[in-house]
Amino acid sequence: MTTPFVSAAAAVAVFSAVNAFAQSSDPVDPSAFVDQFEATFGKFEGYRRSGAKGICAVGEFVGTAEARKLSTASAFSGKPVPVIVRFSVGGANPKAPDNAKSQRNMALQFDLPGGEQWQMGNISAPVFGASSPQQFFALLASRQPDPATKQPDPAKVKAFNEANPDVLLLPKYLASQPVPASFGSINYWGVHGFGLVSASGEKQFGKWIFEPVAGVQGLSDNEAKAKGPSFLFDDLRQRVKEGKVAFHFNLELAQSGDKIDNATVPLPEGRKKVTLGTLKITSVSADAEGPCLSITYNPMVLPKGVEASADPMLAARAAPYAVSLGRRLVEGAKQQ
């Protein structure tokens, strides 16, 4: 089986991620993290350990003048920037149903001038399911199925939830929303805080959200049932063919006192938004193909002019992503 090409830059990023993770305070071993994912959700060889059911697309991004005032990042130059996009359904199962009230993901890689890249992972909720890698690891462990019953131990789940009520914010949000009608008709949040750095060195922190230009569209319970478990890929292809999939890249501006280093805490409602640009999806790859196969979408791969916040979950993503990629490449990486 042919091993997907991994660039020298990507290989360096993988090494750096694992090294930085190992040197962090009170770290969770990245291999143990991936092991726990497999123990809790099952192992599907070749697939991503999270967001396994996905499809690759490409698009272009054009930044705004407002963005250029906030950041020197070349992504905001106003010229079209190519973007490699991966849409996916949350979870480790490559056959996860499309008509469930579950998470949707939109991962992006902006290919910028001079070989610079910007990677990000965005989800269909304003919050993440844990505030630290230690809490996330414990969350996964509490949901690990008992070998005898093949189900999580209700007592362990209850005890963990009562001690960590913030981990319930994400599933509660998803349960409150309709099944998305399309990958192209739902909001995607970055959930972590980032800072934009201007030419004068001024920093503006905030949290971003990608909002569909055509508006949010959900399905009723009956409509979702009628759609069946596998409709999102064909729907995306049709909408892109008709030129109907585009997103406004908006930044919610943080104010003094706002908490930006905790992914379980959204910014207060009513914060000012600035439109940084527009992302348009231009084509969708065949099911098992596309350039995103071996991209980790590490949110710490940032361009000049953009800085990460001190959110511990943000920094903790890179190393397990790298370990997961290594396993997928050995197993024979699969797209969906």
C-alpha positions as CSV (number, residue, x, y, z in Angstrom):
1,M,0.0,0.0,0.0
2,T,1.3,3.4,-0.9
3,T,2.1,5.7,2.0
4,P,0.6,9.2,1.6
5,F,3.3,11.9,1.2
6,V,4.1,13.9,4.3
7,S,6.2,17.0,3.7
8,A,9.4,17.8,5.6
9,A,7.6,20.7,7.2
10,A,4.9,18.4,8.4
11,A,7.4,15.9,9.8
12,V,9.2,18.7,11.7
13,A,5.8,19.9,13.1
14,V,5.0,16.3,14.3
15,F,8.4,16.1,16.1
16,S,8.0,19.5,17.6
17,A,4.5,18.8,18.8
18,V,5.4,15.6,20.6
19,N,8.5,17.2,22.1
20,A,6.5,20.2,23.4
21,F,3.8,18.1,24.8
22,A,6.2,15.9,26.7
23,Q,7.8,19.0,28.3
24,S,4.5,20.5,29.4
25,S,3.6,20.6,33.1
26,D,1.6,17.5,34.3
27,P,1.3,16.1,30.7
28,V,-0.9,13.3,29.6
29,D,1.2,11.0,27.4
30,P,0.1,11.5,23.8
31,S,0.2,7.8,23.0
32,A,-1.9,7.1,26.1
33,F,-4.3,9.7,24.9
34,V,-4.8,8.0,21.6
35,D,-4.9,4.6,23.3
36,Q,-7.8,5.9,25.5
37,F,-9.7,7.2,22.4
38,E,-9.4,3.7,20.9
39,A,-10.5,2.0,24.1
40,T,-13.5,4.3,24.6
41,F,-14.8,4.6,21.0
42,G,-13.3,1.6,19.2
43,K,-10.4,1.2,16.8
44,F,-11.0,1.7,13.1
45,E,-7.7,1.1,11.4
46,G,-6.6,3.7,9.0
47,Y,-9.1,6.3,10.1
48,R,-8.7,9.4,12.1
49,R,-9.4,8.8,15.8
50,S,-11.8,11.7,15.8
51,G,-14.0,12.9,12.9
52,A,-13.4,9.6,11.1
53,K,-16.3,10.0,8.7
54,G,-15.2,12.9,6.5
55,I,-14.7,14.3,3.0
56,C,-12.0,16.5,1.5
57,A,-12.7,19.7,-0.4
58,V,-10.8,22.8,-1.6
59,G,-11.7,26.4,-1.6
60,E,-10.4,29.9,-1.5
61,F,-10.3,32.6,1.1
62,V,-10.3,36.4,0.6
63,G,-9.6,38.7,3.6
64,T,-11.1,42.0,4.4
65,A,-9.7,45.5,5.0
66,E,-11.0,45.2,8.6
67,A,-8.8,42.1,9.1
68,R,-5.7,43.8,7.7
69,K,-6.2,46.5,10.4
70,L,-6.1,43.9,13.1
71,S,-3.4,41.5,11.8
72,T,-0.4,41.4,9.5
73,A,-1.2,37.7,8.6
74,S,-0.8,37.2,4.8
75,A,-4.1,35.3,4.8
76,F,-5.8,38.7,5.0
77,S,-4.0,40.3,2.0
78,G,-7.2,40.6,0.0
79,K,-5.9,38.2,-2.6
80,P,-7.4,34.8,-3.0
81,V,-5.7,32.2,-0.8
82,P,-6.1,28.4,-1.5
83,V,-7.6,26.4,1.4
84,I,-7.7,22.6,1.9
85,V,-10.9,21.8,3.7
86,R,-12.1,18.7,5.5
87,F,-15.7,18.3,6.6
88,S,-16.5,15.5,9.0
89,V,-19.1,14.0,11.4
90,G,-17.9,13.9,15.0
91,G,-16.7,10.6,16.5
92,A,-14.4,7.7,15.7
93,N,-16.8,5.7,13.7
94,P,-16.4,6.0,9.9
95,K,-20.0,4.9,9.5
96,A,-21.5,7.4,11.9
97,P,-25.0,8.4,10.9
98,D,-25.4,11.8,9.2
99,N,-29.0,12.2,10.6
100,A,-28.0,12.3,14.2
101,K,-27.8,15.3,16.5
102,S,-24.0,15.0,16.7
103,Q,-21.0,17.3,16.1
104,R,-19.9,18.4,12.6
105,N,-16.4,19.6,12.0
106,M,-14.7,21.9,9.4
107,A,-10.9,21.7,9.4
108,L,-8.9,24.1,7.3
109,Q,-5.4,24.6,6.0
110,F,-4.6,28.0,4.4
111,D,-1.7,27.6,2.0
112,L,0.0,31.0,2.3
113,P,2.8,32.7,0.3
114,G,6.4,31.6,1.1
115,G,5.3,28.2,2.2
116,E,3.6,29.5,5.3
117,Q,0.5,27.6,6.5
118,W,-2.4,28.2,8.9
119,Q,-4.3,25.2,10.2
120,M,-7.4,25.1,12.3
121,G,-10.1,22.8,13.5
122,N,-13.7,24.2,13.9
123,I,-16.7,22.5,15.4
124,S,-20.5,23.0,15.3
125,A,-20.7,24.2,18.9
126,P,-19.4,27.3,20.7
127,V,-17.8,25.2,23.4
128,F,-15.5,22.1,23.6
129,G,-16.1,19.1,25.9
130,A,-13.2,19.7,28.3
131,S,-11.1,22.6,29.7
132,S,-7.8,20.8,30.1
133,P,-6.1,17.7,28.7
134,Q,-6.2,16.0,32.1
135,Q,-10.0,16.5,32.3
136,F,-10.4,15.3,28.7
137,F,-8.4,12.2,29.4
138,A,-10.5,11.5,32.5
139,L,-13.7,12.1,30.6
140,L,-12.7,9.5,28.0
141,A,-11.8,7.0,30.7
142,S,-15.1,7.5,32.4
143,R,-16.9,6.6,29.2
144,Q,-14.8,3.4,28.4
145,P,-17.1,0.4,28.0
146,D,-17.1,-2.3,30.5
147,P,-15.8,-5.6,28.9
148,A,-18.7,-7.5,30.3
149,T,-21.6,-5.2,29.4
150,K,-20.0,-3.4,26.4
151,Q,-21.4,-0.2,27.9
152,P,-19.9,2.5,30.1
153,D,-20.4,2.0,33.8
154,P,-23.3,4.4,34.7
155,A,-21.9,5.0,38.2
156,K,-18.5,6.1,36.8
157,V,-20.2,8.4,34.3
158,K,-22.5,9.9,36.9
159,A,-19.6,10.5,39.3
160,F,-17.5,12.1,36.7
161,N,-20.3,14.3,35.4
162,E,-21.2,15.5,38.9
163,A,-17.5,16.4,39.6
164,N,-17.1,18.1,36.1
165,P,-20.4,19.7,35.1
166,D,-18.7,21.8,32.4
167,V,-18.1,18.6,30.2
168,L,-21.9,18.4,29.7
169,L,-22.1,21.8,28.0
170,L,-21.1,20.5,24.6
171,P,-23.5,17.5,24.4
172,K,-26.3,19.6,25.8
173,Y,-25.8,22.2,23.1
174,L,-25.7,19.6,20.3
175,A,-28.9,17.9,21.7
176,S,-30.6,21.3,21.7
177,Q,-30.0,21.9,18.0
178,P,-31.7,20.4,14.9
179,V,-29.8,17.9,12.7
180,P,-27.8,20.1,10.2
181,A,-29.2,20.1,6.7
182,S,-25.8,20.3,5.2
183,F,-22.1,20.6,6.0
184,G,-22.5,24.0,4.3
185,S,-25.4,25.3,6.4
186,I,-24.1,25.3,9.9
187,N,-22.0,27.5,12.1
188,Y,-18.4,26.4,13.0
189,W,-16.7,27.8,16.0
190,G,-12.9,27.8,16.7
191,V,-13.8,27.5,20.5
192,H,-10.2,28.5,21.5
193,G,-9.0,32.1,22.0
194,F,-6.5,33.6,19.5
195,G,-4.9,37.0,19.2
196,L,-4.5,39.0,16.0
197,V,-1.3,41.1,15.9
198,S,-1.3,44.4,14.0
199,A,1.6,46.1,12.2
200,S,2.0,48.3,15.2
201,G,2.2,45.2,17.5
202,E,-1.2,45.7,19.1
203,K,-3.0,42.5,20.0
204,Q,-6.7,41.9,19.8
205,F,-7.8,38.6,21.3
206,G,-11.1,36.9,20.5
207,K,-12.8,33.7,19.4
208,W,-13.8,33.1,15.8
209,I,-16.8,31.6,14.1
210,F,-17.5,30.6,10.5
211,E,-21.1,31.5,9.5
212,P,-22.7,30.2,6.3
213,V,-23.4,33.1,3.9
214,A,-26.7,31.5,2.9
215,G,-27.7,31.1,6.5
216,V,-28.1,28.3,9.0
217,Q,-30.4,25.4,7.9
218,G,-31.6,22.5,10.1
219,L,-33.9,19.6,9.6
220,S,-37.0,18.6,11.5
221,D,-36.9,15.2,13.2
222,N,-39.1,13.7,10.4
223,E,-36.9,15.3,7.7
224,A,-33.8,13.9,9.3
225,K,-35.2,10.5,9.5
226,A,-36.3,10.6,5.9
227,K,-32.8,11.7,4.8
228,G,-31.2,8.5,6.2
229,P,-27.7,8.0,7.6
230,S,-25.7,8.9,4.6
231,F,-26.7,12.1,2.8
232,L,-24.1,14.8,3.7
233,F,-21.4,14.0,1.1
234,D,-23.8,14.1,-1.9
235,D,-25.5,17.2,-0.5
236,L,-22.2,18.9,-0.2
237,R,-21.2,18.1,-3.8
238,Q,-24.5,19.4,-5.1
239,R,-24.4,22.6,-3.2
240,V,-20.8,23.3,-4.2
241,K,-21.6,22.5,-7.8
242,E,-24.3,25.2,-7.6
243,G,-21.9,27.6,-5.9
244,K,-23.8,27.7,-2.7
245,V,-21.2,26.9,0.0
246,A,-19.4,29.9,1.5
247,F,-18.8,31.1,5.0
248,H,-18.1,34.5,6.6
249,F,-15.0,34.2,8.8
250,N,-16.0,36.4,11.8
251,L,-14.0,37.2,15.0
252,E,-15.8,37.9,18.2
253,L,-13.7,40.5,20.0
254,A,-12.8,39.8,23.6
255,Q,-13.0,42.6,26.1
256,S,-11.1,43.1,29.3
257,G,-12.1,40.4,31.8
258,D,-13.4,37.9,29.2
259,K,-12.1,34.4,29.7
260,I,-10.3,33.3,26.5
261,D,-8.1,30.4,27.8
262,N,-11.0,28.0,28.5
263,A,-12.7,26.2,25.6
264,T,-15.7,25.4,27.7
265,V,-16.5,29.1,28.2
266,P,-17.8,31.1,25.2
267,L,-17.5,34.8,25.1
268,P,-20.4,36.7,26.5
269,E,-23.3,37.3,24.1
270,G,-23.3,40.6,22.3
271,R,-19.5,40.9,21.8
272,K,-18.7,42.9,18.7
273,K,-17.9,40.9,15.6
274,V,-15.5,41.7,12.8
275,T,-15.7,40.0,9.5
276,L,-12.1,38.8,8.6
277,G,-13.0,37.5,5.2
278,T,-15.0,35.0,3.1
279,L,-14.3,31.3,2.5
280,K,-15.8,29.8,-0.6
281,I,-15.8,26.0,-1.2
282,T,-15.0,25.5,-4.9
283,S,-14.8,21.7,-5.4
284,V,-15.2,18.4,-3.5
285,S,-12.9,15.4,-3.9
286,A,-14.0,11.8,-4.6
287,D,-14.9,10.0,-1.4
288,A,-11.6,8.3,-0.7
289,E,-9.3,11.0,-2.3
290,G,-8.1,14.5,-1.8
291,P,-5.1,16.4,-0.4
292,C,-6.3,16.4,3.2
293,L,-5.6,12.7,3.8
294,S,-2.4,13.2,5.9
295,I,-3.0,16.8,7.2
296,T,-3.3,16.8,11.0
297,Y,-5.0,20.2,11.1
298,N,-3.0,21.2,14.1
299,P,-4.4,24.5,15.5
300,M,-0.9,25.5,16.7
301,V,0.3,25.9,13.1
302,L,-0.2,29.6,12.9
303,P,0.9,32.4,10.5
304,K,2.8,35.5,11.5
305,G,0.2,37.9,12.8
306,V,-1.8,35.3,14.7
307,E,-1.0,34.1,18.2
308,A,-2.4,31.3,20.4
309,S,-4.0,32.0,23.8
310,A,-2.8,30.2,26.9
311,D,-5.7,27.7,26.6
312,P,-4.2,24.3,27.7
313,M,-6.5,22.3,25.5
314,L,-5.2,24.2,22.5
315,A,-1.6,23.3,23.1
316,A,-2.5,19.8,24.0
317,R,-4.1,18.9,20.7
318,A,-0.9,18.8,18.6
319,A,0.9,15.7,20.0
320,P,-2.0,13.3,20.0
321,Y,-2.8,14.4,16.5
322,A,0.8,13.5,15.5
323,V,0.6,10.1,17.2
324,S,-2.7,9.4,15.5
325,L,-1.3,10.4,12.1
326,G,1.7,8.1,12.6
327,R,-0.7,5.2,13.4
328,R,-2.9,5.9,10.4
329,L,0.1,6.0,8.0
330,V,1.3,2.6,9.2
331,E,-2.2,1.1,9.0
332,G,-2.9,2.7,5.6
333,A,-4.6,6.1,5.9
334,K,-8.2,6.2,4.8
335,Q,-10.2,9.3,4.1
336,Q,-13.7,8.2,5.1
